[in-house]
Amino acid sequence: MNIANSNFSFKPAKATSIMVPNIITSGFHALSEPLRIKVLQLLKNREICVCDLCDTLDVSQSKLSFHLKTLKEANLVCARQEGRWIYYSLNQPQFEALLHHLKEYSQLNTIMPAASCKDSP
């Protein structure tokens, strides 16, 4: 079959047919806020109590709780309660999942040019 002379045309998939797992989208959403990035930076090497996070970041507990909730829902941090205190740590497997998702883009060899758009009559 000679493709150049055929009626073959490439039709890109509709955006609605692309499925990205919620855990990936929520992870990247959680990483889009500077205060949450600061929290993650502090948690890189050790578990930290929420009271110490508030002191170090100079934010109220209510403000920090909102951001920690987003990080927990994105599965980026783990919480452990000891008495009345909650300690947070990184959830390393979730960061590995996000990294794996990004690596898929770095492994693309050739990106095909877009087909010409045709004006409809």
All heavy atoms as an XYZ file, in Angstrom:
957
protein
N       0.845     -1.172      0.000
C       0.000      0.000      0.000
C       0.890      1.234      0.000
O       1.778      1.374      0.819
C      -0.905     -0.010      1.233
C      -1.723      1.234      1.391
S      -2.723      1.065      2.889
C      -3.786      2.430      2.638
N       0.638      2.146     -0.878
C       1.394      3.385     -0.967
C       0.678      4.446     -0.126
O      -0.354      4.972     -0.510
C       1.509      3.826     -2.435
C       2.388      5.049     -2.583
O       2.744      5.688     -1.596
N       2.729      5.369     -3.816
N       1.248      4.768      1.037
C       0.615      5.702      1.959
C       0.546      7.102      1.370
O      -0.419      7.821      1.576
C       1.353      5.707      3.311
C       1.184      4.353      3.982
C       0.852      6.816      4.211
C       1.913      4.200      5.281
N       1.536      7.501      0.593
C       1.559      8.853      0.035
C       0.358      9.106     -0.880
O      -0.132     10.222     -0.963
C       2.854      9.082     -0.731
N      -0.126      8.085     -1.571
C      -1.238      8.264     -2.495
C      -2.575      7.801     -1.932
O      -3.568      7.811     -2.621
C      -0.961      7.509     -3.802
C       0.220      8.094     -4.537
O       0.486      9.293     -4.418
N       0.948      7.263     -5.265
N      -2.591      7.394     -0.686
C      -3.841      6.886     -0.112
C      -4.583      8.002      0.609
O      -4.121      9.123      0.717
C      -3.533      5.751      0.862
O      -2.943      6.285      2.030
N      -5.731      7.673      1.092
C      -6.531      8.623      1.862
C      -6.218      8.514      3.352
O      -7.013      8.904      4.184
C      -8.032      8.365      1.635
C      -8.443      8.770      0.241
O      -7.861      9.679     -0.338
N      -9.442      8.079     -0.295
N      -5.062      7.988      3.682
C      -4.649      7.802      5.065
C      -4.365      9.160      5.702
O      -3.730     10.014      5.113
C      -3.376      6.936      5.124
C      -2.821      6.791      6.497
C      -3.366      5.868      7.375
C      -1.756      7.556      6.918
C      -2.854      5.724      8.644
C      -1.236      7.419      8.184
C      -1.789      6.494      9.052
N      -4.875      9.360      6.880
C      -4.536     10.580      7.628
C      -4.415     10.221      9.102
O      -5.093      9.318      9.587
C      -5.585     11.674      7.422
O      -6.819     11.266      7.967
N      -3.561     10.925      9.776
C      -3.347     10.710     11.198
C      -4.324     11.566     11.979
O      -4.436     12.752     11.751
C      -1.906     11.085     11.582
C      -1.666     11.067     13.060
C      -1.520      9.866     13.728
C      -1.608     12.242     13.781
C      -1.302      9.838     15.095
C      -1.392     12.219     15.151
C      -1.239     11.011     15.802
N      -5.046     10.942     12.898
C      -5.960     11.689     13.754
C      -5.473     11.531     15.186
O      -5.444     10.417     15.697
C      -7.382     11.173     13.612
C      -7.931     11.413     12.231
C      -9.401     11.210     12.204
C      -9.854     11.465     10.779
N     -11.179     11.811     10.634
N      -5.067     12.648     15.802
C      -4.590     12.540     17.180
C      -5.720     12.139     18.112
O      -6.888     12.408     17.841
C      -4.098     13.950     17.498
C      -4.736     14.846     16.503
C      -5.047     14.014     15.299
N      -5.344     11.470     19.203
C      -6.337     11.068     20.201
C      -6.917     12.305     20.867
O      -6.236     13.307     21.044
C      -5.670     10.170     21.249
N      -8.175     12.225     21.203
C      -8.798     13.327     21.915
C      -8.210     13.398     23.319
O      -7.901     12.385     23.925
C     -10.310     13.117     22.003
C     -11.000     13.223     20.668
C     -12.492     13.047     20.843
C     -13.167     13.153     19.494
N     -14.602     12.968     19.605
N      -8.078     14.613     23.818
C      -7.497     14.806     25.145
C      -8.273     14.071     26.228
O      -7.712     13.633     27.210
C      -7.414     16.290     25.463
N      -9.566     13.922     26.040
C     -10.372     13.253     27.058
C     -10.078     11.759     27.134
O     -10.419     11.125     28.115
C     -11.871     13.472     26.796
O     -12.179     13.017     25.480
C     -12.247     14.932     26.953
N      -9.444     11.186     26.124
C      -9.161      9.753     26.147
C      -7.841      9.441     26.851
O      -7.516      8.291     27.040
C      -9.140      9.195     24.726
O      -8.045      9.719     24.006
N      -7.092     10.447     27.224
C      -5.822     10.236     27.908
C      -6.085     10.111     29.403
O      -6.641     11.003     30.019
C      -4.845     11.398     27.630
C      -4.537     11.475     26.137
C      -3.570     11.225     28.443
C      -3.760     12.692     25.740
N      -5.690      8.990     29.945
C      -5.926      8.748     31.363
C      -4.611      8.852     32.135
O      -3.662      8.154     31.821
C      -6.526      7.348     31.565
C      -7.882      7.162     30.908
S      -9.149      8.271     31.541
C      -9.309      7.684     33.197
N      -4.588      9.735     33.091
C      -3.440      9.867     33.988
C      -3.954      9.527     35.382
O      -4.953     10.096     35.828
C      -2.868     11.302     33.966
C      -1.710     11.437     34.928
C      -2.442     11.685     32.554
N      -3.296      8.605     36.061
C      -3.775      8.225     37.401
C      -3.861      9.441     38.331
O      -3.000     10.318     38.307
C      -2.720      7.235     37.887
C      -2.066      6.731     36.650
C      -2.120      7.857     35.657
N      -4.904      9.471     39.138
C      -5.113     10.577     40.077
C      -3.928     10.763     41.014
O      -3.591     11.887     41.384
C      -6.400     10.350     40.881
C      -6.723     11.537     41.742
O      -6.715     12.679     41.283
N      -7.001     11.291     43.005
N      -3.270      9.684     41.387
C      -2.137      9.794     42.304
C      -0.986     10.568     41.665
O      -0.228     11.245     42.343
C      -1.695      8.395     42.813
C      -0.849      8.512     44.069
C      -1.013      7.600     41.743
C      -1.612      8.965     45.289
N      -0.876     10.523     40.348
C       0.155     11.299     39.636
C      -0.257     12.761     39.578
O       0.532     13.650     39.917
C       0.385     10.736     38.213
C       0.910      9.295     38.269
C       1.325     11.628     37.422
C       2.260      9.125     38.922
N      -1.484     13.040     39.183
C      -1.923     14.434     39.082
C      -1.956     15.108     40.449
O      -1.542     16.260     40.580
C      -3.293     14.562     38.386
O      -4.247     13.786     39.096
C      -3.223     14.118     36.947
N      -2.404     14.401     41.465
C      -2.434     15.010     42.798
C      -1.018     15.229     43.321
O      -0.756     16.197     44.032
C      -3.257     14.168     43.778
O      -2.661     12.915     43.999
N      -0.100     14.348     42.954
C       1.303     14.526     43.364
C       1.903     15.781     42.764
O       2.529     16.590     43.473
N       1.706     15.991     41.472
C       2.258     17.191     40.839
C       1.540     18.443     41.318
O       2.164     19.493     41.478
C       2.244     17.069     39.319
C       3.302     16.133     38.809
C       2.961     14.969     38.148
C       4.646     16.412     39.012
C       3.933     14.094     37.692
C       5.629     15.548     38.569
C       5.279     14.391     37.905
N       0.242     18.339     41.574
C      -0.488     19.486     42.130
C       0.100     19.874     43.489
O       0.328     21.058     43.770
C      -1.973     19.174     42.273
C      -2.706     20.169     43.114
N      -3.012     21.446     42.668
C      -3.156     20.097     44.390
C      -3.625     22.102     43.640
N      -3.727     21.310     44.682
N       0.359     18.890     44.331
C       0.905     19.157     45.665
C       2.280     19.816     45.582
O       2.645     20.615     46.438
C       0.990     17.859     46.466
N       3.024     19.510     44.535
C       4.362     20.083     44.368
C       4.339     21.493     43.789
O       5.384     22.113     43.618
C       5.199     19.176     43.458
C       5.537     17.804     44.028
C       6.175     16.931     42.957
C       6.433     17.922     45.242
N       3.155     22.026     43.515
C       3.057     23.316     42.836
C       2.976     24.512     43.794
O       2.793     25.628     43.345
C       1.842     23.333     41.901
O       0.644     23.323     42.660
N       3.126     24.292     45.074
C       2.991     25.366     46.055
C       4.297     25.527     46.831
O       4.806     24.560     47.386
C       1.842     25.017     47.001
C       1.029     26.171     47.503
C       1.770     27.134     48.411
O       2.639     26.719     49.200
O       1.480     28.332     48.313
N       4.853     26.739     46.881
C       6.159     26.947     47.549
C       6.219     26.496     49.012
O       7.233     25.916     49.424
C       6.382     28.456     47.430
C       5.613     28.851     46.216
C       4.395     27.954     46.208
N       5.176     26.711     49.784
C       5.223     26.290     51.187
C       5.307     24.768     51.294
O       6.049     24.236     52.133
C       4.008     26.809     51.967
C       3.971     26.432     53.450
C       5.209     26.949     54.182
C       2.708     26.941     54.101
N       4.597     24.072     50.439
C       4.662     22.607     50.467
C       6.046     22.115     50.056
O       6.544     21.125     50.610
C       3.564     22.013     49.590
C       2.170     22.288     50.167
C       1.088     21.475     49.513
N       0.739     21.897     48.165
C      -0.298     22.658     47.866
N      -1.097     23.118     48.818
N      -0.560     22.969     46.623
N       6.684     22.799     49.133
C       8.058     22.439     48.754
C       8.994     22.626     49.943
O       9.870     21.795     50.208
C       8.546     23.288     47.547
C       7.693     23.003     46.308
C      10.032     23.055     47.266
C       7.844     21.612     45.742
N       8.803     23.714     50.702
C       9.628     23.955     51.896
C       9.434     22.847     52.923
O      10.404     22.384     53.543
C       9.295     25.314     52.514
C       9.760     26.484     51.680
C       9.323     27.808     52.298
C       9.712     28.970     51.404
N       9.243     30.259     51.946
N       8.204     22.413     53.100
C       7.932     21.309     54.029
C       8.691     20.068     53.586
O       9.364     19.408     54.389
C       6.411     21.019     54.122
C       6.151     19.706     54.867
C       5.682     22.170     54.791
N       8.611     19.750     52.314
C       9.298     18.562     51.794
C      10.813     18.675     51.949
O      11.480     17.687     52.267
C       8.911     18.325     50.332
C       7.429     18.022     50.095
C       7.131     17.949     48.604
C       7.006     16.748     50.808
N      11.335     19.874     51.739
C      12.780     20.088     51.930
C      13.179     19.774     53.371
O      14.208     19.145     53.613
C      13.162     21.535     51.590
C      13.135     21.869     50.123
C      14.281     21.230     49.376
O      15.377     21.068     49.897
N      14.029     20.835     48.148
N      12.369     20.216     54.318
C      12.672     19.953     55.731
C      12.579     18.468     56.069
O      13.283     17.982     56.958
C      11.728     20.757     56.628
C      11.929     22.266     56.614
C      10.794     22.973     57.340
C      13.274     22.632     57.243
N      11.713     17.756     55.372
C      11.516     16.337     55.651
C      12.492     15.432     54.905
O      12.446     14.212     55.073
C      10.075     15.935     55.298
C       8.971     16.605     56.124
C       7.603     16.198     55.582
C       9.106     16.260     57.595
N      13.364     16.011     54.094
C      14.267     15.187     53.274
C      15.127     14.232     54.094
O      15.386     13.114     53.667
C      15.197     16.069     52.431
C      14.630     16.399     51.102
C      15.547     17.061     50.122
C      16.876     17.523     50.550
N      17.581     18.263     49.503
N      15.562     14.657     55.260
C      16.515     13.846     56.011
C      15.974     13.233     57.287
O      16.624     12.385     57.883
C      17.755     14.677     56.347
C      18.473     15.129     55.097
O      18.668     14.343     54.180
N      18.829     16.393     55.045
N      14.786     13.712     57.724
C      14.285     13.176     58.993
C      12.800     13.453     59.164
O      12.232     14.326     58.520
C      15.054     13.758     60.165
C      14.879     15.251     60.329
C      15.772     15.802     61.446
N      15.632     17.227     61.551
C      14.902     17.842     62.466
N      14.255     17.141     63.368
N      14.817     19.152     62.496
N      12.220     12.710     60.059
C      10.843     12.910     60.477
C      10.792     14.162     61.368
O      11.715     14.412     62.140
C      10.435     11.664     61.270
C       9.065     11.674     61.822
C       8.788     10.410     62.614
O       9.345     10.257     63.725
O       8.012      9.585     62.111
N       9.710     14.948     61.247
C       9.598     16.184     62.030
C       8.185     16.308     62.589
O       7.197     16.030     61.897
C       9.931     17.435     61.185
C      11.343     17.334     60.610
C       9.789     18.710     62.004
C      11.719     18.481     59.703
N       8.104     16.768     63.825
C       6.833     17.022     64.483
C       6.188     18.262     63.869
O       6.881     19.214     63.481
C       7.076     17.241     65.976
S       5.588     17.645     66.896
N       4.867     18.274     63.796
C       4.146     19.394     63.207
C       4.451     20.698     63.949
O       4.546     21.764     63.326
C       2.633     19.108     63.114
C       1.978     19.109     64.478
C       1.953     20.096     62.200
N       4.652     20.644     65.257
C       4.959     21.870     66.004
C       6.302     22.447     65.575
O       6.455     23.670     65.458
C       4.930     21.615     67.510
S       6.142     20.430     68.096
N       7.278     21.587     65.295
C       8.588     22.062     64.826
C       8.494     22.605     63.406
O       9.195     23.568     63.056
C       9.629     20.938     64.900
C       9.977     20.569     66.335
O       9.835     21.440     67.223
O      10.358     19.406     66.565
N       7.651     22.001     62.578
C       7.445     22.530     61.224
C       6.857     23.939     61.296
O       7.292     24.841     60.577
C       6.525     21.613     60.412
C       7.118     20.297     59.913
C       6.028     19.398     59.351
C       8.182     20.569     58.863
N       5.864     24.131     62.164
C       5.251     25.461     62.325
C       6.300     26.490     62.753
O       6.347     27.599     62.200
C       4.135     25.422     63.363
S       2.633     24.618     62.813
N       7.113     26.130     63.740
C       8.143     27.055     64.233
C       9.174     27.376     63.166
O       9.513     28.534     62.944
C       8.851     26.469     65.465
C       7.956     26.432     66.692
O       6.910     27.125     66.696
O       8.298     25.693     67.638
N       9.670     26.369     62.496
C      10.716     26.553     61.486
C      10.213     27.377     60.310
O      10.932     28.249     59.805
C      11.233     25.186     60.984
O      11.708     24.440     62.109
C      12.344     25.358     59.972
N       8.984     27.119     59.884
C       8.421     27.813     58.720
C       7.726     29.125     59.090
O       7.326     29.873     58.204
C       7.444     26.897     57.987
C       8.065     25.638     57.384
C       6.988     24.670     56.951
C       8.980     26.005     56.225
N       7.564     29.352     60.383
C       6.896     30.557     60.890
C       5.501     30.714     60.288
O       5.161     31.754     59.719
C       7.750     31.801     60.629
C       7.273     33.004     61.426
O       6.696     32.808     62.510
O       7.459     34.139     60.944
N       4.715     29.632     60.380
C       3.330     29.649     59.901
C       2.424     29.119     61.009
O       2.863     28.379     61.888
C       3.131     28.805     58.613
C       3.908     29.376     57.452
C       3.483     27.354     58.831
N       1.158     29.485     60.925
C       0.188     29.000     61.907
C      -0.082     27.517     61.671
O       0.088     27.003     60.562
C      -1.110     29.786     61.802
O      -1.750     29.497     60.574
N      -0.545     26.871     62.740
C      -0.843     25.444     62.613
C      -1.993     25.204     61.644
O      -1.989     24.229     60.897
C      -1.149     24.837     63.975
C      -1.273     23.325     63.915
C      -1.257     22.673     65.279
O      -1.005     23.312     66.285
N      -1.531     21.380     65.305
N      -2.974     26.118     61.597
C      -4.105     25.926     60.682
C      -3.656     26.026     59.225
O      -4.090     25.252     58.374
C      -5.224     26.920     60.971
O      -4.783     28.236     60.784
N      -2.771     26.985     58.936
C      -2.267     27.121     57.559
C      -1.450     25.896     57.176
O      -1.606     25.341     56.085
C      -1.421     28.385     57.424
C      -0.882     28.605     56.027
C      -0.136     29.919     55.912
C       0.347     30.140     54.486
N       0.973     31.452     54.330
N      -0.577     25.472     58.077
C       0.256     24.308     57.792
C      -0.585     23.047     57.659
O      -0.318     22.212     56.786
C       1.318     24.129     58.874
C       2.340     23.035     58.615
C       3.114     23.292     57.329
C       3.281     22.900     59.796
N      -1.622     22.920     58.469
C      -2.494     21.738     58.401
C      -3.136     21.599     57.028
O      -3.251     20.497     56.492
C      -3.583     21.809     59.469
O      -3.018     21.639     60.733
N      -3.560     22.730     56.458
C      -4.143     22.709     55.120
C      -3.147     22.138     54.107
O      -3.486     21.277     53.291
C      -4.564     24.130     54.705
C      -4.946     24.230     53.261
C      -6.206     23.827     52.836
C      -4.051     24.721     52.314
C      -6.556     23.918     51.494
C      -4.395     24.805     50.977
C      -5.649     24.402     50.572
N      -1.901     22.596     54.169
C      -0.889     22.141     53.208
C      -0.451     20.696     53.484
O      -0.210     19.932     52.544
C       0.298     23.098     53.210
C      -0.051     24.428     52.633
N      -0.296     24.622     51.292
C      -0.246     25.635     53.218
C      -0.598     25.883     51.066
N      -0.577     26.523     52.227
N      -0.373     20.324     54.762
C      -0.028     18.937     55.078
C      -1.125     17.983     54.612
O      -0.837     16.875     54.154
C       0.212     18.782     56.580
C       1.515     19.395     57.090
C       1.528     19.427     58.608
C       2.725     18.650     56.541
N      -2.370     18.418     54.687
C      -3.490     17.595     54.188
C      -3.332     17.341     52.689
O      -3.522     16.221     52.210
C      -4.810     18.301     54.475
C      -6.035     17.548     53.999
C      -7.300     18.317     54.371
C      -8.534     17.558     53.956
N      -9.080     17.966     52.688
N      -2.960     18.385     51.946
C      -2.741     18.227     50.503
C      -1.601     17.255     50.231
O      -1.708     16.390     49.352
C      -2.440     19.594     49.856
O      -3.538     20.473     50.110
C      -2.229     19.470     48.360
N      -0.519     17.363     50.992
C       0.620     16.454     50.818
C       0.243     15.021     51.177
O       0.671     14.073     50.506
C       1.808     16.926     51.660
C       2.482     18.210     51.194
C       3.450     18.728     52.251
C       3.196     17.988     49.866
N      -0.568     14.845     52.215
C      -1.019     13.499     52.598
C      -1.935     12.902     51.542
O      -1.810     11.729     51.196
C      -1.722     13.534     53.950
C      -0.768     13.576     55.122
C      -1.422     13.728     56.474
C      -2.684     12.988     56.685
N      -3.250     13.152     58.047
N      -2.865     13.719     51.019
C      -3.783     13.228     49.988
C      -3.042     12.845     48.715
O      -3.485     11.954     47.978
C      -4.851     14.272     49.692
C      -5.865     14.419     50.814
C      -6.826     15.579     50.617
O      -6.621     16.407     49.701
O      -7.788     15.660     51.406
N      -1.921     13.506     48.467
C      -1.095     13.174     47.304
C      -0.148     12.014     47.607
O       0.628     11.603     46.744
C      -0.294     14.406     46.881
N      -0.216     11.507     48.833
C       0.600     10.373     49.253
C       2.090     10.717     49.278
O       2.938      9.835     49.163
C       0.322      9.158     48.361
C       0.546      7.852     49.082
O       0.489      7.789     50.296
N       0.797      6.807     48.316
N       2.427     11.999     49.414
C       3.828     12.412     49.441
C       4.433     12.364     50.841
O       5.649     12.285     50.978
C       3.978     13.830     48.872
C       3.695     13.954     47.379
C       3.713     15.421     46.955
C       4.691     13.150     46.566
N       3.590     12.422     51.864
C       4.086     12.337     53.234
C       3.291     11.305     54.009
O       2.147     10.992     53.686
C       4.027     13.699     53.973
C       4.939     14.714     53.321
C       2.617     14.212     54.094
N       3.928     10.796     55.040
C       3.296      9.870     55.971
C       3.178     10.583     57.313
O       4.038     11.384     57.669
C       4.154      8.621     56.154
S       4.431      7.707     54.634
N       2.117     10.283     58.035
C       1.907     10.872     59.355
C       1.880      9.763     60.402
O       1.323      8.688     60.165
C       0.609     11.655     59.375
N       2.484     10.071     61.528
C       2.512      9.121     62.650
C       2.174      9.906     63.904
O       2.776     10.942     64.175
C       3.903      8.503     62.745
C       4.152      7.651     63.956
C       5.573      7.113     63.982
N       6.566      8.117     64.273
C       6.890      8.560     65.497
N       6.265      8.081     66.557
N       7.844      9.457     65.664
N       1.198      9.416     64.652
C       0.807     10.108     65.880
C       1.464      9.451     67.081
O       1.486      8.221     67.201
C      -0.707     10.102     66.044
C      -1.155     10.950     67.209
C      -2.639     11.273     67.170
O      -3.332     10.918     66.235
N      -3.105     11.952     68.199
N       2.006     10.308     67.939
C       2.588      9.847     69.199
C       2.052     10.757     70.290
O       2.435     11.928     70.369
C       4.116      9.917     69.119
C       4.814      9.279     70.297
C       6.320      9.278     70.131
O       6.811      8.667     69.159
O       6.987      9.902     70.957
N       1.139     10.232     71.082
C       0.477     11.070     72.075
C      -0.372     12.113     71.364
O      -1.167     11.794     70.494
N      -0.154     13.361     71.709
C      -0.924     14.418     71.042
C      -0.195     15.036     69.864
O      -0.695     15.950     69.229
C      -1.343     15.493     72.038
C      -0.203     16.213     72.676
C      -0.682     17.251     73.669
N       0.102     18.473     73.476
C      -0.312     19.666     73.752
N      -1.505     19.845     74.226
N       0.456     20.709     73.557
N       1.001     14.554     69.563
C       1.808     15.128     68.483
C       1.767     14.245     67.243
O       1.704     13.029     67.327
C       3.261     15.314     68.921
C       3.362     16.207     70.109
C       3.728     15.837     71.373
C       3.073     17.600     70.162
N       3.678     16.924     72.210
C       3.286     18.023     71.491
C       2.654     18.540     69.231
C       3.095     19.331     71.909
C       2.467     19.844     69.641
C       2.687     20.227     70.952
N       1.826     14.906     66.088
C       1.862     14.187     64.815
C       3.216     14.447     64.174
O       3.664     15.597     64.068
C       0.720     14.623     63.877
C      -0.631     14.313     64.535
C       0.830     13.911     62.523
C      -1.824     14.762     63.748
N       3.854     13.387     63.751
C       5.169     13.459     63.112
C       5.015     13.128     61.638
O       4.305     12.189     61.274
C       6.136     12.469     63.775
C       6.456     12.829     65.206
C       5.609     12.455     66.240
C       7.599     13.568     65.496
C       5.899     12.810     67.552
C       7.890     13.913     66.809
C       7.035     13.538     67.822
O       7.317     13.898     69.119
N       5.701     13.883     60.799
C       5.612     13.701     59.353
C       6.953     13.259     58.790
O       8.008     13.647     59.275
C       5.168     14.998     58.669
C       3.717     15.301     58.921
C       3.325     16.076     60.008
C       2.731     14.770     58.096
C       1.981     16.327     60.257
C       1.389     15.020     58.346
C       1.036     15.795     59.418
O      -0.293     16.035     59.667
N       6.870     12.438     57.753
C       8.054     11.987     57.026
C       7.681     11.838     55.554
O       6.503     11.797     55.200
C       8.565     10.658     57.588
O       7.568      9.671     57.465
N       8.703     11.750     54.713
C       8.462     11.576     53.279
C       8.011     10.155     52.985
O       8.468      9.203     53.623
C       9.729     11.864     52.477
C      10.258     13.289     52.492
C      11.494     13.390     51.603
C       9.203     14.281     52.040
N       7.155     10.014     52.004
C       6.752      8.706     51.501
C       7.540      8.464     50.215
O       7.098      8.816     49.124
C       5.249      8.662     51.247
C       4.803      7.303     50.762
O       5.497      6.315     50.944
N       3.653      7.258     50.123
N       8.717      7.909     50.357
C       9.656      7.754     49.245
C       9.081      7.036     48.024
O       9.328      7.460     46.895
C      10.925      7.045     49.733
C      12.093      7.158     48.792
C      12.545      8.591     48.580
O      12.540      9.405     49.491
N      12.929      8.903     47.368
N       8.294      5.970     48.182
C       7.758      5.295     46.987
C       6.922      6.211     46.085
O       6.937      6.052     44.867
C       6.920      4.157     47.570
C       7.546      3.869     48.891
C       7.995      5.216     49.406
N       6.218      7.172     46.664
C       5.422      8.074     45.824
C       6.322      8.993     44.998
O       6.027      9.290     43.844
C       4.449      8.898     46.676
C       3.639      9.894     45.888
C       2.770      9.267     44.796
O       2.609      8.061     44.710
N       2.213     10.097     43.955
N       7.432      9.440     45.575
C       8.370     10.258     44.810
C       8.979      9.442     43.675
O       9.200      9.951     42.579
C       9.470     10.825     45.718
C       8.984     11.946     46.581
C       8.500     11.706     47.850
C       8.972     13.251     46.100
C       8.030     12.739     48.635
C       8.510     14.293     46.879
C       8.024     14.038     48.156
N       9.222      8.174     43.926
C       9.746      7.296     42.882
C       8.722      7.115     41.760
O       9.093      7.071     40.588
C      10.165      5.959     43.482
C      11.392      6.084     44.371
C      11.688      4.833     45.183
O      11.089      3.769     44.918
O      12.529      4.930     46.098
N       7.437      7.037     42.104
C       6.386      6.910     41.089
C       6.323      8.170     40.223
O       6.197      8.084     38.995
C       5.039      6.648     41.743
N       6.437      9.346     40.841
C       6.429     10.596     40.076
C       7.668     10.683     39.186
O       7.577     11.109     38.031
C       6.360     11.803     41.015
C       5.066     11.957     41.812
C       5.176     13.127     42.782
C       3.871     12.113     40.913
N       8.805     10.282     39.719
C      10.034     10.286     38.930
C       9.914      9.337     37.741
O      10.312      9.684     36.617
C      11.221      9.896     39.803
C      12.589      9.909     39.150
C      12.920     11.310     38.610
C      13.650      9.464     40.140
N       9.342      8.171     37.955
C       9.137      7.209     36.863
C       8.244      7.815     35.780
O       8.518      7.664     34.585
C       8.525      5.916     37.408
C       8.198      4.921     36.344
N       9.167      4.177     35.704
C       7.015      4.572     35.790
C       8.587      3.410     34.799
N       7.286      3.623     34.830
N       7.201      8.523     36.193
C       6.303      9.174     35.233
C       7.070     10.206     34.401
O       6.907     10.273     33.183
C       5.139      9.826     35.973
C       4.134     10.445     35.068
N       3.188      9.707     34.390
C       3.937     11.728     34.700
C       2.447     10.509     33.656
N       2.878     11.745     33.824
N       7.918     10.994     35.042
C       8.705     11.995     34.318
C       9.743     11.360     33.392
O      10.007     11.870     32.314
C       9.410     12.937     35.298
C       8.522     13.934     36.017
C       9.335     14.711     37.058
C       7.861     14.891     35.036
N      10.327     10.245     33.815
C      11.339      9.569     32.998
C      10.771      9.102     31.660
O      11.492      9.024     30.673
C      11.940      8.386     33.748
C      13.003      8.788     34.730
C      13.639      7.570     35.361
C      14.714      7.988     36.328
N      15.347      6.827     36.976
N       9.475      8.819     31.629
C       8.851      8.407     30.375
C       8.998      9.496     29.312
O       9.119      9.209     28.134
C       7.378      8.078     30.588
C       7.152      6.824     31.396
C       5.677      6.562     31.671
O       4.816      7.246     31.083
O       5.395      5.663     32.481
N       9.001     10.747     29.735
C       9.145     11.857     28.797
C      10.590     12.025     28.346
O      10.849     12.423     27.219
C       8.632     13.163     29.415
C       7.145     13.147     29.595
C       6.583     12.726     30.793
C       6.298     13.513     28.559
C       5.212     12.687     30.953
C       4.929     13.473     28.716
C       4.386     13.063     29.916
O       3.037     13.014     30.072
N      11.543     11.721     29.199
C      12.945     11.869     28.825
C      13.402     10.756     27.890
O      14.440     10.876     27.257
C      13.836     11.905     30.068
O      13.829     10.648     30.710
N      12.623      9.701     27.768
C      12.993      8.577     26.921
C      12.383      8.657     25.527
O      12.533      7.741     24.731
C      12.602      7.268     27.599
C      13.365      7.044     28.888
C      12.847      5.857     29.674
O      11.852      5.251     29.337
N      13.542      5.538     30.750
N      11.707      9.750     25.226
C      11.135      9.909     23.892
C      12.263     10.151     22.897
O      13.108     11.017     23.101
C      10.150     11.083     23.863
C       8.933     10.954     24.778
C       8.126     12.243     24.757
C       8.069      9.785     24.350
N      12.291      9.383     21.819
C      13.346      9.530     20.827
C      12.996     10.561     19.760
O      13.750     11.461     19.482
C      13.646      8.180     20.155
C      14.253      7.204     21.130
O      14.977      7.596     22.025
N      13.940      5.938     20.967
N      11.856     10.386     19.158
C      11.447     11.253     18.067
C      10.040     11.745     18.327
O       9.154     10.958     18.652
C      11.463     10.483     16.729
O      12.756      9.930     16.548
C      11.126     11.405     15.574
N       9.871     13.022     18.188
C       8.533     13.586     18.320
C       8.060     13.932     16.920
O       8.711     14.704     16.207
C       8.539     14.816     19.237
C       8.965     14.391     20.648
C       7.169     15.480     19.252
C       9.096     15.512     21.634
N       6.960     13.339     16.538
C       6.427     13.550     15.197
C       5.848     14.961     15.090
O       5.214     15.434     16.027
C       5.315     12.530     14.909
C       5.775     11.086     14.952
S       6.914     10.679     13.629
C       5.832     10.831     12.237
N       6.076     15.623     13.961
C       5.468     16.950     13.782
C       3.943     16.817     13.677
O       3.422     15.799     13.261
C       6.081     17.459     12.474
C       6.542     16.229     11.762
C       6.860     15.207     12.813
N       3.278     17.879     14.059
C       1.819     17.875     13.983
C       1.351     17.882     12.539
O       2.015     18.442     11.654
C       1.270     19.103     14.707
N       0.234     17.258     12.288
C      -0.375     17.294     10.976
C      -0.921     18.702     10.747
O      -1.310     19.387     11.686
C      -1.504     16.268     10.875
N      -0.941     19.124      9.518
C      -1.462     20.445      9.196
C      -2.935     20.521      9.535
O      -3.694     19.602      9.262
C      -1.280     20.762      7.709
O       0.084     20.768      7.399
N      -3.315     21.630     10.143
C      -4.732     21.853     10.422
C      -5.403     22.323      9.136
O      -4.844     23.118      8.387
C      -4.894     22.911     11.511
S      -4.264     22.380     13.103
N      -6.571     21.819      8.913
C      -7.298     22.209      7.713
C      -8.503     23.010      8.135
O      -9.227     22.632      9.051
C      -7.716     20.973      6.938
C      -6.501     20.203      6.423
C      -6.933     19.037      5.558
C      -5.749     18.436      4.893
N      -5.116     17.351      5.524
N      -8.679     24.140      7.459
C      -9.867     24.960      7.740
C     -11.088     24.238      7.211
O     -11.089     23.703      6.103
C      -9.749     26.338      7.059
C      -8.627     27.152      7.659
O      -8.366     26.986      8.868
O      -8.011     27.938      6.915
N     -12.141     24.220      8.006
C     -13.369     23.587      7.527
C     -14.222     24.632      6.803
O     -14.241     25.785      7.190
C     -14.141     22.954      8.674
O     -14.144     23.778      9.786
N     -14.902     24.201      5.731
C     -15.691     25.149      4.921
C     -16.868     25.696      5.656
O     -17.377     25.285      6.579
C     -16.134     24.345      3.724
C     -15.834     22.911      4.026
C     -14.948     22.872      5.228
